[in-house]
Amino acid sequence: MPEGPSILFLKNKLQRYKGKTVSKASGYGDMEKSGLENKKLLDIDTFGKNFLFIFKDFFVTVHLGLFGRMLVNKRKKVNASFALHFGEDEINFYVAKSKLFAGKPADHFNFKTDIMKPEFDADFVLNELLTNHAEQMIGDVLMDQNLFAGVGNIIRVESLYHAKIHPDSIVKEIPEKKLIFLLRMVVDYAEEFLNLMKTDSVKESALVYGKKTCPKDKKELLIAEMGKVKRKTYVCEKCQKLYK
């Protein structure tokens, strides 16, 4: 599944369409698309794992699913779920969900929670963690897009390893300094993830995600679907402390 950095990486490839007028919007998705035709695309942005196509009085989000894909001026044999046409050019999304919102993105989304935004507010997120998620496992909370917009399983696994925290640790039992360090690791690794996208080496460069042994002590990793999110998780039980 795409994560925040990969969506931002793809978004950066679309900047040439800013300021252009949509000649047609198509796709088999349920969203009403006729209102997009002949409208100028003012900006292209992201929030978490969503593309944001911004027009004067509304915007459209596009979310890629597990097998979602974006193609520019190319098509697959199957129909696109959503597509924007600019004369001879087109952006096609496959296995994607699109949704139209009135107003501006800031009216609907809290950019303080987006790990790829300069507006990301670690103090705000820390307070939310301790106030509203204290009883949950940190490995589950990291996948909550209302609090960590853009975090996917790779960022979750790698950040917890860097912070030396076991994903089954209960939030309220983790020392506050450790939580602050984890938040910094989430943001730092997301930036590293974005840079690795340029060479398509995210998985190859990961320390534990997709690996069998810990790079530090060579201990065999615990590999299992963990937490309520039931996502494949890689843990070094020696390096990552369990706070319970």
N, C-alpha and C positions, 0 to 999 in steps of 0.2 A: 504494500500500500504506500502511495506517495506520502512524504512527510513535509513539514513546513519548508525546509530548505529546497527540496526538489521542486515544489510548486513555485517558489520564488525563482529558482533557476529557469524554469520553463517560462515564467512570466517575463523575464528579461529578454526572451527571444521574440516577444510580441510587441515591443515598444514602437515599432514602425507603424503600427495601426492606430496609435493615439492620434486623435484629431481627424480621423477618417470617418466617412459616413457609411453606415451599414446599409447595403443594398438589399439584403435579404437575410432572414434568420430561419433556420430549418432544424429538422431533427424530430425523432419520434417521441421525445419526452413530453410530459403532460403540460409543461409550462406554456402559457399563451405567448406566442412569439411575434404576432403581427405588429405590436406596438413598438418593436425595435427597428422596423424598416424605416429608412430615410432619417434615422436619428444619428447625430454625431457622437462618436465614442470619445468622451472627454479624457478618460484615464483608464489605466489597467493597473490593478493593485492586487494584493493578496491579504487574506486573513486566515491564519492557521493553515489548514489544508484546502482552502477555498481560493479560487480565482475570483477577482472582483472586476467586472466590466461596468464602468461608471458612466452614466449618461446625465443629462441635466437634472431631471427630477426623480430619477430612479437608478437602480443598479441591478445587475444580475450576478448571482454567485454560481460557480460551477465547481462541483466536488467530484473528484475522481474516486471511484470505488477501488476495491482490491485489484481489479484487473483493468482499471481505467487507463486511457491513453489519449494524448493530444497529438494531432498531426497538422502541420501547416502546409497548405497547398498540395496535400496528398490525401488519398482516401483509402480506406480498407474496403474489402468486398461487401461487408455488411453496412447497413445504414448507420450514420452518426446519431447519437442520442441528442446532441445539440451542436449547431454549427452557426458561425457568423460569416457572412459573405461581404466582401468589399470589392465589388466589380469582379475582376478575374481572380482575386485572391480569396482564400477562405481558411478559417480555423475550424477544425473538426475535432469533436470530443466523442470518445467512445466509452461505453459503460460508465457514464457520468450522470450526475443529477444536477439540474439547473433550477434556479428559483429566482423570481423577480421580487424586489423589495422597493417600496416607495421611499423617497428621501435619500439620505447619505449613509454610507457604511457606519460612520460614527454614531448614527442614531440607533443602530441595531447591535453593534459589536463593541466589546470592551478591549481596546487595543493594549491596555495594561497587561493583558494575559498572553499576548502574542510574542512567542520567544524570538521571532525574527525582526521585531519592530524596535526602534529606538525608544518607543513609549513603554516597553516592557518594564513593569514596576515590581522588582523583587520584594520590596517591603509589603506591597499590597498583596502579592501572592502568598508570602509567608504568613501574613495575618489571616488570610482566608484558609490556609492550610490548618493553622492552629485553632481557628475558631469554628470552622464548619466541617473539617475533615479529620479531626484529631483521632477518631476511632478507626479510621480506615488504614489499609496497608498502602505504603508509599508506592509500591509498584502499580497498584490500581489507580491511585490519584494522579499519577503522572500521565495517564492516558485520558484523563478527563479534559475534554477540549474546552470546557467552560473555564478552566483554570490554567491549563497548559496548552494553549492553542498552537498547533503545529507539531507537538510531540507525537511521534510514532514509535513503533516497537524498537527500532534500531537506536534512536536517541534515548529511549527509556533504559534499555539494557546497558548501553555504553556509559551513560551518565551515572547510573547506580554503581557500576564497576569503578569508575573514576573516583566516586565519592566514598567507596568502600562500605556501601550500605546494602544489606540484603533486601530484596524487593518485598518480602513478607513482613518487614518491620512495620510496627504500628507508629503512625505519625507522632502521636503525643509522647512516645517513648524515645524518639530520636532527639539527641541534644540539639538545641537551637542552632549552635554553631555549625553542626553537621548539615542541618537543613539549609542554612545560608550558603554553605559550600556547595551543596547539591544544586541549588538554583543557579549558582555561577557556572557549574559544570554543564548544566542543561544548555545555557546560552552559549558558552564557549564551544561545546561540542557541536551545537547546531551551526555555528559559523564554520567550524572545521568541515562539517558535512557538506555545506554549500561549496566550499573550496574544492573538496574532493569530487564533487559533481562534474567539475571541469575535465577531469581525467577518467570519469566513470569508475572510480576506485573506492567507493564508500565501503562496500562489504569486504574488499580485500584489505583495507587499512584498519578495519575494526579490530579492537583488542580481543573481545570475547564473542561478539555476535557472529554466529555461524562457525565458531571454532569449537574445538574439543577439549583443549587444555588451557589453563591459566598461563599467560605469558610471563608472569612474575615467578611463581613457584612450581610451574609445570604440573600442578595438581589437576586431575580430571575434573572438568566442569560438570555441575549439575545442569542437565538440560531437560526442561519439563514445561508443560502448560501450567502457569501459576496464577494465583489470585482469581478474583471474580472475572477479570477480563479474559482469562484463559488464552493468553498469548504465549507463544514459545519463548522461553526465557533461558538465558545463559548466566549461571551464577558460580562464582568461586566461593565455596563455603568457608574457606580459610581466610581469604582476603576481605570478604564482605560480611560485616557484622550484622547479626540478627538482633534487633531491638524489640523486645516483647515484654 
